[in-house]
Amino acid sequence: MRHLSKKLRTAVVAGALLGILGAGSGIAAQIDAINVTDRDDGYKIVFDAVIDAPASRVHKVLVDFANIGKINPDVTGVSVGIAPTGRGGPRVRTVIESCVLFFCRQLVQVEDVTEPDANTIVTTIVPGAGDFKSGSTVWRLTAEGPCTHTRLHYEATRVANFWIPPLIGPWAVKSKMREQLEYSILAVERLANPNAGSLAASPPAPGAAGLC
């Protein structure tokens, strides 16, 4: 039973993260791999995709935390402040309405964000500030082709701090993964395209100076 509860927790927490990424279908971008595995009391999710947009534009979309709702309509609230780490990076608090089958829950996630280099975005869960005990996320951007495409490599771990009903299984999340991720990646691609709107048409962020 304890092992089963761990599986159920993994399914719903993974669903919550995928809810942050988005839900929908129809995409021009290429998804190469999606994997979700158990890890300790939580899970690890990894995916690789290629987006039809320059890396500097994709970077600008990913660090536009105040407008994360443009990538995912399940996000109902976002606040961005300065993390009290002394490094000047942002602390992002996100509220998500997440559903897996019949189970819906409002989740709060608080993360500190760092950028160790122009190609990498790292977030770290702030323990005790939301519905996750621990976790981290890494986005790695690599320019492909003549700076017209971007390979996204994504890795995330999460350990949840909330109860999950005993009738939800991991299959419910895995059956939706591709659909959910496709929407998110399509939204990033649309916003990162120079012809997609004001966000993409503006100059690249200073932190993306090393990208195409």
N, C-alpha and C positions, 0 to 999 in steps of 0.2 A: 504493500500500500504506500509505503514511504517513497519507493522508487516510482510508482505511478504518479504520486503527487508531484515529484520532481519533473516528470515528463509533462504534466499538465501545466505546471508553472512555466516551463520552457516554452510551451506552445503559446500561451497568452502573452508572455513578455516579448517573444519574437513578434507576435502579432501587433503588439503595441509599437514596437520599433518600426515595423513595416507600415503601420498606420501613420507614423511620423513621416515616413518616406512618401506615402500617398497610396491611392487606390484608383484603378481605372484600366483602360486598355487603349491600344492603337499607338504605334510608336515607329519612328524612323531609326532611332538609335539601336545599336546592337548589344544584346546582353549575352555575354559569353559563359558566365557561371553564377549560380546561386546555391549557397550551402548553409544549412543551419545545423549545428551540433550541440549536444549537451556539454556543459563545462562547469564542474563543481556544482554549485547550487543554482546556476543560471544557464546561459547559452552563449554561443558565438555564432555570428552571422557574417558571411563573406560573399561579396559579389564583385564581378568585373564587368564593365560595359564600355563601349566606345560611343561617344557623343559627337554629333556632327556640328561642332562649334569649336573655336579656338580655346586653348587652355586658360588664357588670361580672363576670358569672358565667363567661362565655367567657374573659375575661382571666384570671381566677383559675385556670381549668383549664390554660391555656397556660403560665403561669409556675410551675405546680406540677411543677418539673423532676424531683424525686425520685420522682414517681409517673407518669412518662411511659409506663411499661409498661402503664398502664391504657388508654392510647390505642393502643398498638401492642405486641402480644405478641412481636414479633421483637426487641425490646429486651431484652437479657439482663443488662445491668448499667448502673447509673447512679451517678455520684458527683458531689456538688455542693460546691464550695468557694468561696472568695473570690478573685476575679481580682486579680492583683498590678498593677492599673492605677492604684490610688489613688482610684478612684471608688466602691469598695465594692460593685460589682456582682458577681453570681455567675459562676463558671467551671464549666461543665457538661461532664463527660466521659461519653459514651454509647458502649456497646458494642452493636453490631447484628449479628445473623446474617442476611445478605442473600443471596437467591438470584434469579438470572435464568436461566430454563431449567435446564440441568444445572450451571451454575456457581454455587457457593455459597462465600461468604467471610465471615469475621468482620471487621467494620470498626470502627475506633475513631474517634470524632469528638470533638474538644475545642473548645468555643466559649466566648467571653466574651459576656455578655448585658448590654445596656443598654436603658433605657426613656426615650427622649428626651421623651416626653409620655405622658399617660394612655391614649392610643389606639394607641400604637406600641411594638412589641417588636422589638429588633434584636439579632442574634447575629453574631459574627465568628469565623471559624475561627482557631485558634491554630496557626500554621505549625510543623511539626516535632513536634507533640505527638500526632499521630494519622495517619490514612491519607489526609488531604487536604492539598494544598499551600496552598490558599487558598479563600476563599469567604465568603459572608455570607447572612443571611436577614432578611427584614423581614415582620412581621405587622402589618397595619393593621386596626383594628376600628372599625366605624361602626354606631351604633345606627340601626335602621330601625323604622318603625311607632311605636306608643306604648311604646317601650323593651321590646318583647317579642321582637324579632328582631335579629340581628347580621350585618352584612356583613363577611366576612373577605376581605381582599386579601393574597395571599401571593406574595413574590418571593424566589427563592434562586439563588445561583450557587455552583458547586463546581468545583475543579480537583483531580483525583485524583492519588494518588501510589502507585499499585499496578498490577501487570500484569493484563491481561485476555486470556482465550483468544480466538483468531482466528475463532471460529465463531458468535459472538453478535452479532446485529444490533439496531439501534434499534427495529425493529418489535416485538421481543419485549417491550420495556418499554412502548411506547406502547399495545399491545393490552391491557395490564393497568392502565393508569393510572386509568381511571375506577373500576374495581373497588376498587383499593387506596385511593384517596382517599375513596371513599364510606364505607369502614369507619372511617377516621380521623375524618372529619367527624361521622359518626353517634356515635362514641365521645365526641367533644367535646360534642356536643349533649346526649347522655345525662348526662354528668357535670355539665354546666352548668345542667341543668334543676333548679329548686328542689326538685322532688320525687324527684330521682334518687338522693340519698344524702347522706352526711355532708359530703362535700367541697362539693357545690353548696349545701347548706342552711346552711353557715356564712357569716358576713358577708363581703362583698367585700374583696379585698386592699386595703391602703392606697394602692397605686399606681394603683388603678382608681377613685379618688374622682371623677374627671371623667366616668365612664361611667354609663349608666343602671343 
